[in-house]
């Protein structure tokens, strides 16, 4: 067997394994939905407390017919994307600045640790007084939740770069900018991608926390409102929609990861 044939067999097996993986994931989801529906219909579980797939769909159709569902989804997605982008970009820029100054990095380290451990929801009332009771407050809460983790993750990746390679570039006359562009950032791509994946989840957490506190629209608002009026179908519907959108965002980040990995 030639090397070309071996390579073709390897690619075919890899493609087959990926298809099996996707089918298995889909089957698990389908079986879970079927068992959930049957359990609710047969009263094995209390459908009022756990809802059911059919009741979730009916709730979604009802709110959609009222003309508000798309608006709630759009508001939450907008807040999440803005918070995600701000947290990622600002966190990366601050990490770069701290890498450029060892003194500044050493000074900031204990503050970053404390801020990372601090429950951001505790700052919610203060943020509301600072920036007002609206979307801005939600975005700021989301930013605070994601930015510290981004700084720590990216800065940790920068610190893991082989110091001998840095010294080599310096002996060749490379400055901070050249070292950052040609060595530090390319070598830290896995850490940056990991920070992006983490930020997807953290951004959703920040937005939902913010909507719990101040929102008058959005999926977080629907969750709170549904709980207050004992419409748990609405609560479960909002959670399902959040899960679907979060998965879509994760897949977008995965596509970005593949493109960046192929480039570097």
Helices and strands as residue ranges (DSSP letters): H 3-41, H 47-50, H 53-65, H 69-100, H 102-117, G 120-123, H 124-131, H 135-159, H 163-171, H 176-179, I 180-184, H 185-187, H 189-214, H 219-228, H 232-263
